[in-house]
Amino acid sequence: MTIANSEKLMNTEATQVNKPSLRTKKRIDWKERIFHGLFLTSAVIGIVSLAVIAYFIVAESIPAFQEAGVSGIVLGTDWLPPALFGVATMIVASIVSTLGAVVVGVPVGVLTAIFIAEIAPKRLADIIRPAVELLAGIPSVVYGFFGLVIIVPLIQNVFQVPAGNTILAGIIVLGIMILPTVITVSETSIRAVPRAYKEGSLALGASKIFTIFKLLVPAARSGIMTGVILGIGRALGETMAIIMVMGNAPAMPEGILDSARTLTANIAIEMSYASGVHANALYATGVVLLVFIMMLNGALLYLNREKAK
């Protein structure tokens, strides 16, 4: 046998050894189909769950919309069941408290994430990171107790108001509550930026602070915006802490030192004893809250996508 034939035979045998058998291919295809079906089922369950929840809330709210009208509920400023079901005051309170929480919490959260990811020594970062995660695990009622015992009396003494249960107290509590979400997601996004970006910027003579704010943060903008969106959702959906610190007055607030009631607090306070059209009006409040959150998240996601382009 010649050397050429020997090499050809060896290559053929190696190819046969490396080439997967038909049984192995079938086994791989079988596993892929199972996992494909599992992923598809999970996605369908999520979509169907959202659709079922939305259908249930809308179906239960129809009698209230028929009784008071969409404009009467959304634009009405008087909440006096079973006659008047206006939730405009609660929409304003929800918007103001959420925006205030974003103003308070987002800058602190993003700067903390930058400190942990890029500035803090490893030992210090390893201490702060678990503390932030622990902050995320604290129940809402504990935040409410903290606001009721510390923040409410402080506002009352500093601003000389009759009671410290105000929108400002809610803003501060919500601002603290969204910190873990904003910090965790923002830090992960900043760490996900390729190190070559930072190394190249420093190699060109840029300072560390310039590199962070002009390169790393813009590159991680999408993830940071995701953290902000999740924080906004947390603030809008918070109930127990808000009930404890905002006073729950269903009247139009004239400033952040007034008591107010949010949409979620309205549902939680009155659902236990509501019946008839009153209960349907609380479901209508849930519909307003659901539509508002969907519109807000959709707008933020659209803006984030446009900036990413």
Secondary structure, DSSP 4 states (H G I P E B T S, - for coil): --HHHHHHHHHHHHHHHHSPPHHHHHHHHHHHHHHHHHHHHHHHHHHHHHHHHHHHHHHHHHHHHHHH-HHHHHS---EETTTEE--HHHHHHHHHHHHHHHHHHHHHHHHHHHIIIIIS-HHHHHHHHHHHHHHHTS-HHHHHHHIIIIIHHHHHHHHT-S-S-SHHHHHHHHHHHTHHHHHHHHHHHHHHS-HHHHHHHHHTT--HHHHIIIIIHHHTHHHHHHHHHHHHHHHHH--HHHHHHSB---S--SSTTS-B--HHHHHHHHTTT--THHHHHHHHHHHHHHHHHHHHHHHHHHHHHHHH-
